Amino acid sequence: MINVNIQKNPTESAASILRRFTKKVQESGVLNRVRSIKYAERNLSYYKKKKGALEKLKRQLERENLIKLGKLTVVTRKGR
């Protein structure tokens, strides 16, 4: 991360210091970087992907079995 340092001038008001600080932060791009990291998702590992795929297949087979037994009805959408 980049640190933003602002030195107070002897005749400078608090409002102008704050204005200079916010301008420096915007120019440095720190906020954009933090915001991009905040919502980034990690990639799943190979084993997590494989486990998820196997669970999906298992649910699909259970659903097909229930449909064959008549315990689950298939609802179709109109117009398709």
Distance bins in CASP14 RR format, pairs under 12 A and 6 or more apart:
PFRMAT RR
TARGET T0000
AUTHOR 0000-0000-0000
RMODE 2
METHOD distances of the structure
MODEL  1
1 25 0 0 0 0 0 1 0 0 0 0 0
1 28 0 0 0 0 1 0 0 0 0 0 0
1 29 0 0 0 0 0 1 0 0 0 0 0
1 30 1 0 0 1 0 0 0 0 0 0 0
1 31 0 0 0 0 0 1 0 0 0 0 0
1 33 1 0 0 1 0 0 0 0 0 0 0
1 34 0 0 0 0 1 0 0 0 0 0 0
1 37 0 0 0 0 0 1 0 0 0 0 0
2 24 0 0 0 0 1 0 0 0 0 0 0
2 25 0 0 0 0 1 0 0 0 0 0 0
2 27 0 0 0 0 0 1 0 0 0 0 0
2 28 1 0 1 0 0 0 0 0 0 0 0
2 29 1 0 0 1 0 0 0 0 0 0 0
2 30 1 0 1 0 0 0 0 0 0 0 0
2 31 0 0 0 0 0 1 0 0 0 0 0
2 32 0 0 0 0 0 1 0 0 0 0 0
2 33 0 0 0 0 1 0 0 0 0 0 0
2 34 0 0 0 0 0 1 0 0 0 0 0
3 21 0 0 0 0 0 1 0 0 0 0 0
3 24 0 0 0 0 0 1 0 0 0 0 0
3 25 0 0 0 0 0 1 0 0 0 0 0
3 28 0 0 0 0 1 0 0 0 0 0 0
3 30 0 0 0 0 1 0 0 0 0 0 0
4 20 0 0 0 0 1 0 0 0 0 0 0
4 21 1 0 0 1 0 0 0 0 0 0 0
4 22 0 0 0 0 1 0 0 0 0 0 0
4 23 0 0 0 0 1 0 0 0 0 0 0
4 24 1 0 1 0 0 0 0 0 0 0 0
4 25 1 0 1 0 0 0 0 0 0 0 0
4 26 0 0 0 0 1 0 0 0 0 0 0
4 27 0 0 0 0 1 0 0 0 0 0 0
4 28 1 0 1 0 0 0 0 0 0 0 0
4 29 0 0 0 0 1 0 0 0 0 0 0
4 30 1 0 0 1 0 0 0 0 0 0 0
4 31 0 0 0 0 0 1 0 0 0 0 0
5 17 0 0 0 0 0 1 0 0 0 0 0
5 20 0 0 0 0 0 1 0 0 0 0 0
5 21 0 0 0 0 1 0 0 0 0 0 0
5 24 0 0 0 0 1 0 0 0 0 0 0
5 25 0 0 0 0 0 1 0 0 0 0 0
5 28 0 0 0 0 0 1 0 0 0 0 0
6 12 0 0 0 0 1 0 0 0 0 0 0
6 14 0 0 0 0 0 1 0 0 0 0 0
6 16 0 0 0 0 0 1 0 0 0 0 0
6 17 1 0 0 1 0 0 0 0 0 0 0
6 18 0 0 0 0 1 0 0 0 0 0 0
6 19 0 0 0 0 0 1 0 0 0 0 0
6 20 1 0 1 0 0 0 0 0 0 0 0
6 21 1 0 1 0 0 0 0 0 0 0 0
6 22 0 0 0 0 1 0 0 0 0 0 0
6 23 0 0 0 0 1 0 0 0 0 0 0
6 24 1 0 0 1 0 0 0 0 0 0 0
6 25 0 0 0 0 1 0 0 0 0 0 0
6 28 0 0 0 0 0 1 0 0 0 0 0
7 17 0 0 0 0 1 0 0 0 0 0 0
7 20 0 0 0 0 1 0 0 0 0 0 0
7 21 0 0 0 0 0 1 0 0 0 0 0
7 24 0 0 0 0 0 1 0 0 0 0 0
8 14 0 0 0 0 1 0 0 0 0 0 0
8 16 0 0 0 0 1 0 0 0 0 0 0
8 17 1 0 1 0 0 0 0 0 0 0 0
8 18 0 0 0 0 0 1 0 0 0 0 0
8 20 0 0 0 0 1 0 0 0 0 0 0
8 21 0 0 0 0 0 1 0 0 0 0 0
9 16 0 0 0 0 1 0 0 0 0 0 0
9 17 0 0 0 0 1 0 0 0 0 0 0
9 20 0 0 0 0 1 0 0 0 0 0 0
10 17 0 0 0 0 0 1 0 0 0 0 0
11 17 0 0 0 0 0 1 0 0 0 0 0
12 18 0 0 0 0 0 1 0 0 0 0 0
12 19 0 0 0 0 1 0 0 0 0 0 0
12 20 0 0 0 0 1 0 0 0 0 0 0
12 21 0 0 0 0 0 1 0 0 0 0 0
13 19 0 0 0 0 1 0 0 0 0 0 0
13 20 0 0 0 0 0 1 0 0 0 0 0
14 20 0 0 0 0 0 1 0 0 0 0 0
14 21 0 0 0 0 0 1 0 0 0 0 0
15 21 0 0 0 0 0 1 0 0 0 0 0
15 22 0 0 0 0 0 1 0 0 0 0 0
16 22 0 0 0 0 0 1 0 0 0 0 0
16 23 0 0 0 0 0 1 0 0 0 0 0
17 23 0 0 0 0 0 1 0 0 0 0 0
17 24 0 0 0 0 0 1 0 0 0 0 0
18 24 0 0 0 0 0 1 0 0 0 0 0
18 25 0 0 0 0 0 1 0 0 0 0 0
19 25 0 0 0 0 0 1 0 0 0 0 0
19 26 0 0 0 0 0 1 0 0 0 0 0
20 26 0 0 0 0 0 1 0 0 0 0 0
20 27 0 0 0 0 0 1 0 0 0 0 0
21 27 0 0 0 0 0 1 0 0 0 0 0
21 28 0 0 0 0 0 1 0 0 0 0 0
21 30 0 0 0 0 0 1 0 0 0 0 0
22 28 0 0 0 0 0 1 0 0 0 0 0
22 29 0 0 0 0 0 1 0 0 0 0 0
22 30 0 0 0 0 0 1 0 0 0 0 0
22 31 0 0 0 0 1 0 0 0 0 0 0
23 29 0 0 0 0 0 1 0 0 0 0 0
24 30 0 0 0 0 1 0 0 0 0 0 0
24 31 0 0 0 0 0 1 0 0 0 0 0
25 31 1 0 0 1 0 0 0 0 0 0 0
25 32 0 0 0 0 0 1 0 0 0 0 0
25 33 0 0 0 0 0 1 0 0 0 0 0
25 34 0 0 0 0 0 1 0 0 0 0 0
26 32 0 0 0 0 1 0 0 0 0 0 0
28 34 0 0 0 0 0 1 0 0 0 0 0
29 35 0 0 0 0 1 0 0 0 0 0 0
29 36 0 0 0 0 0 1 0 0 0 0 0
30 36 0 0 0 0 0 1 0 0 0 0 0
30 37 0 0 0 0 0 1 0 0 0 0 0
31 37 0 0 0 0 0 1 0 0 0 0 0
31 38 0 0 0 0 0 1 0 0 0 0 0
32 38 0 0 0 0 0 1 0 0 0 0 0
33 40 0 0 0 0 0 1 0 0 0 0 0
34 40 0 0 0 0 0 1 0 0 0 0 0
42 48 0 0 0 0 0 1 0 0 0 0 0
43 49 0 0 0 0 1 0 0 0 0 0 0
44 50 0 0 0 0 1 0 0 0 0 0 0
44 51 0 0 0 0 1 0 0 0 0 0 0
44 52 0 0 0 0 1 0 0 0 0 0 0
44 53 0 0 0 0 0 1 0 0 0 0 0
45 51 0 0 0 0 1 0 0 0 0 0 0
45 52 0 0 0 0 0 1 0 0 0 0 0
46 52 0 0 0 0 0 1 0 0 0 0 0
46 53 0 0 0 0 0 1 0 0 0 0 0
47 53 0 0 0 0 0 1 0 0 0 0 0
47 54 0 0 0 0 0 1 0 0 0 0 0
48 54 0 0 0 0 0 1 0 0 0 0 0
48 55 0 0 0 0 0 1 0 0 0 0 0
49 55 0 0 0 0 0 1 0 0 0 0 0
49 56 0 0 0 0 0 1 0 0 0 0 0
50 56 0 0 0 0 0 1 0 0 0 0 0
50 57 0 0 0 0 0 1 0 0 0 0 0
51 57 0 0 0 0 0 1 0 0 0 0 0
51 58 0 0 0 0 0 1 0 0 0 0 0
52 58 0 0 0 0 1 0 0 0 0 0 0
52 59 0 0 0 0 1 0 0 0 0 0 0
52 60 0 0 0 0 0 1 0 0 0 0 0
53 59 0 0 0 0 0 1 0 0 0 0 0
53 60 0 0 0 0 0 1 0 0 0 0 0
54 60 0 0 0 0 0 1 0 0 0 0 0
54 61 0 0 0 0 0 1 0 0 0 0 0
55 61 0 0 0 0 0 1 0 0 0 0 0
55 62 0 0 0 0 0 1 0 0 0 0 0
56 62 0 0 0 0 0 1 0 0 0 0 0
56 63 0 0 0 0 0 1 0 0 0 0 0
57 63 0 0 0 0 0 1 0 0 0 0 0
57 64 0 0 0 0 0 1 0 0 0 0 0
58 64 0 0 0 0 0 1 0 0 0 0 0
58 65 0 0 0 0 0 1 0 0 0 0 0
59 65 0 0 0 0 0 1 0 0 0 0 0
59 66 0 0 0 0 0 1 0 0 0 0 0
60 66 0 0 0 0 0 1 0 0 0 0 0
60 67 0 0 0 0 0 1 0 0 0 0 0
61 67 0 0 0 0 0 1 0 0 0 0 0
61 68 0 0 0 0 0 1 0 0 0 0 0
62 68 0 0 0 0 0 1 0 0 0 0 0
62 69 0 0 0 0 0 1 0 0 0 0 0
62 71 0 0 0 0 0 1 0 0 0 0 0
62 72 0 0 0 0 1 0 0 0 0 0 0
63 69 0 0 0 0 0 1 0 0 0 0 0
63 70 0 0 0 0 0 1 0 0 0 0 0
63 71 0 0 0 0 0 1 0 0 0 0 0
63 72 1 0 0 1 0 0 0 0 0 0 0
63 73 0 0 0 0 0 1 0 0 0 0 0
63 74 0 0 0 0 1 0 0 0 0 0 0
64 70 0 0 0 0 0 1 0 0 0 0 0
64 71 0 0 0 0 0 1 0 0 0 0 0
64 72 0 0 0 0 1 0 0 0 0 0 0
64 74 0 0 0 0 0 1 0 0 0 0 0
65 71 0 0 0 0 1 0 0 0 0 0 0
65 72 0 0 0 0 1 0 0 0 0 0 0
66 72 1 1 0 0 0 0 0 0 0 0 0
66 73 0 0 0 0 1 0 0 0 0 0 0
66 74 0 0 0 0 0 1 0 0 0 0 0
67 73 1 0 0 1 0 0 0 0 0 0 0
67 74 1 0 0 1 0 0 0 0 0 0 0
67 75 0 0 0 0 0 1 0 0 0 0 0
68 74 0 0 0 0 0 1 0 0 0 0 0
END
